């Protein structure tokens, strides 16, 4: 499995997760965040079931961050769940670490008009 396939970036939109292929591939992978304005994020691990443990707790923290910063939500809770689950289901191994970010503006520097992204790594 190629390194780029073990570390993935997705745009999270109302219609689901759309994979973003970066060229050149960032090394190290998380340096991709240097290209964008900081936002609010949550991170979690999945288990062999392919589910995020304690998603509700993460969602509550994200909503608290949205309220504190005054950002507008980009997705409903069900759209976020659906997009994250789609990205998790497409990932080639389990368990994985998932991080999802919300920015007040689109992530155009990463090639998307979405305001939410997700990174997935083993």
Biotite code that builds the C-alpha atoms (Angstrom):
import biotite.structure as struc

atoms = struc.array([
    struc.Atom([0.000, 0.000, 0.000], chain_id="A", res_id=1, res_name="UNK", atom_name="CA", element="C"),
    struc.Atom([1.450, 3.380, -1.033], chain_id="A", res_id=2, res_name="UNK", atom_name="CA", element="C"),
    struc.Atom([2.104, 5.980, 1.672], chain_id="A", res_id=3, res_name="UNK", atom_name="CA", element="C"),
    struc.Atom([-0.485, 8.311, 0.060], chain_id="A", res_id=4, res_name="UNK", atom_name="CA", element="C"),
    struc.Atom([-3.071, 5.551, 0.418], chain_id="A", res_id=5, res_name="UNK", atom_name="CA", element="C"),
    struc.Atom([-2.324, 5.151, 4.134], chain_id="A", res_id=6, res_name="UNK", atom_name="CA", element="C"),
    struc.Atom([-2.886, 8.850, 4.830], chain_id="A", res_id=7, res_name="UNK", atom_name="CA", element="C"),
    struc.Atom([-5.980, 10.384, 3.335], chain_id="A", res_id=8, res_name="UNK", atom_name="CA", element="C"),
    struc.Atom([-7.664, 13.746, 3.159], chain_id="A", res_id=9, res_name="UNK", atom_name="CA", element="C"),
    struc.Atom([-11.382, 14.224, 2.503], chain_id="A", res_id=10, res_name="UNK", atom_name="CA", element="C"),
    struc.Atom([-13.643, 17.212, 1.975], chain_id="A", res_id=11, res_name="UNK", atom_name="CA", element="C"),
    struc.Atom([-16.799, 16.763, 4.030], chain_id="A", res_id=12, res_name="UNK", atom_name="CA", element="C"),
    struc.Atom([-19.856, 18.109, 2.238], chain_id="A", res_id=13, res_name="UNK", atom_name="CA", element="C"),
    struc.Atom([-23.622, 17.747, 2.639], chain_id="A", res_id=14, res_name="UNK", atom_name="CA", element="C"),
    struc.Atom([-23.507, 14.988, 0.010], chain_id="A", res_id=15, res_name="UNK", atom_name="CA", element="C"),
    struc.Atom([-20.739, 13.012, 1.754], chain_id="A", res_id=16, res_name="UNK", atom_name="CA", element="C"),
    struc.Atom([-16.959, 12.612, 1.764], chain_id="A", res_id=17, res_name="UNK", atom_name="CA", element="C"),
    struc.Atom([-14.965, 13.544, -1.331], chain_id="A", res_id=18, res_name="UNK", atom_name="CA", element="C"),
    struc.Atom([-11.339, 12.420, -1.381], chain_id="A", res_id=19, res_name="UNK", atom_name="CA", element="C"),
    struc.Atom([-8.774, 15.128, -2.036], chain_id="A", res_id=20, res_name="UNK", atom_name="CA", element="C"),
    struc.Atom([-5.577, 14.032, -3.786], chain_id="A", res_id=21, res_name="UNK", atom_name="CA", element="C"),
    struc.Atom([-2.767, 16.448, -2.981], chain_id="A", res_id=22, res_name="UNK", atom_name="CA", element="C"),
    struc.Atom([0.127, 16.908, -5.382], chain_id="A", res_id=23, res_name="UNK", atom_name="CA", element="C"),
    struc.Atom([2.749, 17.039, -4.119], chain_id="A", res_id=24, res_name="UNK", atom_name="CA", element="C"),
    struc.Atom([1.848, 14.797, -1.216], chain_id="A", res_id=25, res_name="UNK", atom_name="CA", element="C"),
    struc.Atom([2.743, 16.621, 2.047], chain_id="A", res_id=26, res_name="UNK", atom_name="CA", element="C"),
    struc.Atom([5.695, 15.264, 4.011], chain_id="A", res_id=27, res_name="UNK", atom_name="CA", element="C"),
    struc.Atom([5.039, 14.928, 6.851], chain_id="A", res_id=28, res_name="UNK", atom_name="CA", element="C"),
    struc.Atom([1.356, 14.442, 6.139], chain_id="A", res_id=29, res_name="UNK", atom_name="CA", element="C"),
    struc.Atom([0.064, 16.777, 8.844], chain_id="A", res_id=30, res_name="UNK", atom_name="CA", element="C"),
    struc.Atom([2.121, 19.639, 7.399], chain_id="A", res_id=31, res_name="UNK", atom_name="CA", element="C"),
    struc.Atom([-0.902, 20.127, 5.118], chain_id="A", res_id=32, res_name="UNK", atom_name="CA", element="C"),
    struc.Atom([-2.371, 22.190, 7.979], chain_id="A", res_id=33, res_name="UNK", atom_name="CA", element="C"),
    struc.Atom([0.329, 24.820, 7.365], chain_id="A", res_id=34, res_name="UNK", atom_name="CA", element="C"),
    struc.Atom([-1.486, 25.630, 4.106], chain_id="A", res_id=35, res_name="UNK", atom_name="CA", element="C"),
    struc.Atom([-4.759, 26.603, 5.767], chain_id="A", res_id=36, res_name="UNK", atom_name="CA", element="C"),
    struc.Atom([-6.217, 29.000, 8.304], chain_id="A", res_id=37, res_name="UNK", atom_name="CA", element="C"),
    struc.Atom([-6.659, 27.392, 11.728], chain_id="A", res_id=38, res_name="UNK", atom_name="CA", element="C"),
    struc.Atom([-10.145, 26.292, 12.647], chain_id="A", res_id=39, res_name="UNK", atom_name="CA", element="C"),
    struc.Atom([-11.849, 24.029, 15.162], chain_id="A", res_id=40, res_name="UNK", atom_name="CA", element="C"),
    struc.Atom([-11.100, 20.323, 15.168], chain_id="A", res_id=41, res_name="UNK", atom_name="CA", element="C"),
    struc.Atom([-11.884, 17.049, 16.866], chain_id="A", res_id=42, res_name="UNK", atom_name="CA", element="C"),
    struc.Atom([-9.888, 13.831, 16.698], chain_id="A", res_id=43, res_name="UNK", atom_name="CA", element="C"),
    struc.Atom([-10.756, 10.260, 17.610], chain_id="A", res_id=44, res_name="UNK", atom_name="CA", element="C"),
    struc.Atom([-9.826, 6.672, 16.942], chain_id="A", res_id=45, res_name="UNK", atom_name="CA", element="C"),
    struc.Atom([-11.938, 3.998, 15.397], chain_id="A", res_id=46, res_name="UNK", atom_name="CA", element="C"),
    struc.Atom([-12.080, 0.434, 16.538], chain_id="A", res_id=47, res_name="UNK", atom_name="CA", element="C"),
    struc.Atom([-12.352, -2.781, 14.567], chain_id="A", res_id=48, res_name="UNK", atom_name="CA", element="C"),
    struc.Atom([-16.039, -2.080, 14.107], chain_id="A", res_id=49, res_name="UNK", atom_name="CA", element="C"),
    struc.Atom([-15.161, 0.958, 11.965], chain_id="A", res_id=50, res_name="UNK", atom_name="CA", element="C"),
    struc.Atom([-16.972, 3.306, 14.333], chain_id="A", res_id=51, res_name="UNK", atom_name="CA", element="C"),
    struc.Atom([-15.790, 6.379, 16.234], chain_id="A", res_id=52, res_name="UNK", atom_name="CA", element="C"),
    struc.Atom([-15.964, 5.703, 19.957], chain_id="A", res_id=53, res_name="UNK", atom_name="CA", element="C"),
    struc.Atom([-17.889, 8.410, 21.833], chain_id="A", res_id=54, res_name="UNK", atom_name="CA", element="C"),
    struc.Atom([-18.897, 10.403, 18.753], chain_id="A", res_id=55, res_name="UNK", atom_name="CA", element="C"),
    struc.Atom([-21.546, 12.259, 20.751], chain_id="A", res_id=56, res_name="UNK", atom_name="CA", element="C"),
    struc.Atom([-18.897, 13.622, 23.135], chain_id="A", res_id=57, res_name="UNK", atom_name="CA", element="C"),
    struc.Atom([-16.813, 14.828, 20.186], chain_id="A", res_id=58, res_name="UNK", atom_name="CA", element="C"),
    struc.Atom([-19.869, 16.409, 18.582], chain_id="A", res_id=59, res_name="UNK", atom_name="CA", element="C"),
    struc.Atom([-20.683, 18.282, 21.791], chain_id="A", res_id=60, res_name="UNK", atom_name="CA", element="C"),
    struc.Atom([-17.133, 19.655, 21.992], chain_id="A", res_id=61, res_name="UNK", atom_name="CA", element="C"),
    struc.Atom([-17.279, 20.710, 18.338], chain_id="A", res_id=62, res_name="UNK", atom_name="CA", element="C"),
    struc.Atom([-20.592, 22.476, 18.940], chain_id="A", res_id=63, res_name="UNK", atom_name="CA", element="C"),
    struc.Atom([-19.058, 24.214, 21.971], chain_id="A", res_id=64, res_name="UNK", atom_name="CA", element="C"),
    struc.Atom([-16.176, 25.426, 19.814], chain_id="A", res_id=65, res_name="UNK", atom_name="CA", element="C"),
    struc.Atom([-18.609, 26.667, 17.178], chain_id="A", res_id=66, res_name="UNK", atom_name="CA", element="C"),
    struc.Atom([-20.547, 28.610, 19.810], chain_id="A", res_id=67, res_name="UNK", atom_name="CA", element="C"),
    struc.Atom([-17.354, 30.065, 21.339], chain_id="A", res_id=68, res_name="UNK", atom_name="CA", element="C"),
    struc.Atom([-15.907, 31.225, 18.016], chain_id="A", res_id=69, res_name="UNK", atom_name="CA", element="C"),
    struc.Atom([-19.140, 32.269, 16.339], chain_id="A", res_id=70, res_name="UNK", atom_name="CA", element="C"),
    struc.Atom([-18.434, 30.077, 13.303], chain_id="A", res_id=71, res_name="UNK", atom_name="CA", element="C"),
    struc.Atom([-21.396, 28.903, 11.267], chain_id="A", res_id=72, res_name="UNK", atom_name="CA", element="C"),
    struc.Atom([-21.770, 25.110, 11.159], chain_id="A", res_id=73, res_name="UNK", atom_name="CA", element="C"),
    struc.Atom([-20.897, 23.687, 7.741], chain_id="A", res_id=74, res_name="UNK", atom_name="CA", element="C"),
    struc.Atom([-22.867, 20.453, 8.127], chain_id="A", res_id=75, res_name="UNK", atom_name="CA", element="C"),
    struc.Atom([-25.717, 19.074, 10.157], chain_id="A", res_id=76, res_name="UNK", atom_name="CA", element="C"),
    struc.Atom([-24.824, 16.372, 12.649], chain_id="A", res_id=77, res_name="UNK", atom_name="CA", element="C"),
    struc.Atom([-26.284, 13.691, 10.367], chain_id="A", res_id=78, res_name="UNK", atom_name="CA", element="C"),
    struc.Atom([-24.320, 15.018, 7.347], chain_id="A", res_id=79, res_name="UNK", atom_name="CA", element="C"),
    struc.Atom([-21.115, 15.002, 9.411], chain_id="A", res_id=80, res_name="UNK", atom_name="CA", element="C"),
    struc.Atom([-21.761, 11.460, 10.648], chain_id="A", res_id=81, res_name="UNK", atom_name="CA", element="C"),
    struc.Atom([-22.514, 10.258, 7.116], chain_id="A", res_id=82, res_name="UNK", atom_name="CA", element="C"),
    struc.Atom([-19.386, 11.898, 5.637], chain_id="A", res_id=83, res_name="UNK", atom_name="CA", element="C"),
    struc.Atom([-17.070, 10.609, 8.347], chain_id="A", res_id=84, res_name="UNK", atom_name="CA", element="C"),
    struc.Atom([-18.514, 7.105, 8.109], chain_id="A", res_id=85, res_name="UNK", atom_name="CA", element="C"),
    struc.Atom([-18.095, 7.097, 4.330], chain_id="A", res_id=86, res_name="UNK", atom_name="CA", element="C"),
    struc.Atom([-14.417, 8.099, 4.662], chain_id="A", res_id=87, res_name="UNK", atom_name="CA", element="C"),
    struc.Atom([-13.853, 5.500, 7.409], chain_id="A", res_id=88, res_name="UNK", atom_name="CA", element="C"),
    struc.Atom([-15.526, 2.765, 5.359], chain_id="A", res_id=89, res_name="UNK", atom_name="CA", element="C"),
    struc.Atom([-13.296, 3.581, 2.352], chain_id="A", res_id=90, res_name="UNK", atom_name="CA", element="C"),
    struc.Atom([-10.072, 3.446, 4.387], chain_id="A", res_id=91, res_name="UNK", atom_name="CA", element="C"),
    struc.Atom([-8.026, 0.304, 3.656], chain_id="A", res_id=92, res_name="UNK", atom_name="CA", element="C"),
    struc.Atom([-7.298, -0.714, 7.274], chain_id="A", res_id=93, res_name="UNK", atom_name="CA", element="C"),
    struc.Atom([-8.592, -0.485, 10.821], chain_id="A", res_id=94, res_name="UNK", atom_name="CA", element="C"),
    struc.Atom([-8.230, 0.882, 13.461], chain_id="A", res_id=95, res_name="UNK", atom_name="CA", element="C"),
    struc.Atom([-7.463, 4.433, 12.356], chain_id="A", res_id=96, res_name="UNK", atom_name="CA", element="C"),
    struc.Atom([-7.128, 7.959, 13.705], chain_id="A", res_id=97, res_name="UNK", atom_name="CA", element="C"),
    struc.Atom([-9.666, 10.424, 12.317], chain_id="A", res_id=98, res_name="UNK", atom_name="CA", element="C"),
    struc.Atom([-9.454, 14.196, 12.612], chain_id="A", res_id=99, res_name="UNK", atom_name="CA", element="C"),
    struc.Atom([-12.196, 16.496, 11.349], chain_id="A", res_id=100, res_name="UNK", atom_name="CA", element="C"),
    struc.Atom([-11.774, 20.245, 11.030], chain_id="A", res_id=101, res_name="UNK", atom_name="CA", element="C"),
    struc.Atom([-14.140, 23.167, 10.544], chain_id="A", res_id=102, res_name="UNK", atom_name="CA", element="C"),
    struc.Atom([-12.865, 26.446, 9.115], chain_id="A", res_id=103, res_name="UNK", atom_name="CA", element="C"),
    struc.Atom([-14.775, 29.733, 8.846], chain_id="A", res_id=104, res_name="UNK", atom_name="CA", element="C"),
    struc.Atom([-13.907, 29.829, 5.147], chain_id="A", res_id=105, res_name="UNK", atom_name="CA", element="C"),
    struc.Atom([-13.530, 27.171, 2.419], chain_id="A", res_id=106, res_name="UNK", atom_name="CA", element="C"),
    struc.Atom([-10.341, 25.112, 2.308], chain_id="A", res_id=107, res_name="UNK", atom_name="CA", element="C"),
    struc.Atom([-9.444, 26.431, -1.156], chain_id="A", res_id=108, res_name="UNK", atom_name="CA", element="C"),
    struc.Atom([-5.702, 25.987, -0.487], chain_id="A", res_id=109, res_name="UNK", atom_name="CA", element="C"),
    struc.Atom([-6.429, 22.244, -0.369], chain_id="A", res_id=110, res_name="UNK", atom_name="CA", element="C"),
    struc.Atom([-8.441, 22.295, -3.584], chain_id="A", res_id=111, res_name="UNK", atom_name="CA", element="C"),
    struc.Atom([-11.968, 22.267, -2.189], chain_id="A", res_id=112, res_name="UNK", atom_name="CA", element="C"),
    struc.Atom([-14.798, 24.677, -1.520], chain_id="A", res_id=113, res_name="UNK", atom_name="CA", element="C"),
    struc.Atom([-15.768, 22.692, 1.580], chain_id="A", res_id=114, res_name="UNK", atom_name="CA", element="C"),
    struc.Atom([-15.440, 24.215, 5.049], chain_id="A", res_id=115, res_name="UNK", atom_name="CA", element="C"),
    struc.Atom([-14.951, 20.827, 6.698], chain_id="A", res_id=116, res_name="UNK", atom_name="CA", element="C"),
    struc.Atom([-12.179, 18.328, 6.036], chain_id="A", res_id=117, res_name="UNK", atom_name="CA", element="C"),
    struc.Atom([-11.183, 15.004, 7.546], chain_id="A", res_id=118, res_name="UNK", atom_name="CA", element="C"),
    struc.Atom([-7.769, 13.373, 7.728], chain_id="A", res_id=119, res_name="UNK", atom_name="CA", element="C"),
    struc.Atom([-7.420, 9.642, 8.257], chain_id="A", res_id=120, res_name="UNK", atom_name="CA", element="C"),
    struc.Atom([-4.233, 7.779, 9.198], chain_id="A", res_id=121, res_name="UNK", atom_name="CA", element="C"),
    struc.Atom([-3.493, 4.286, 10.557], chain_id="A", res_id=122, res_name="UNK", atom_name="CA", element="C"),
])
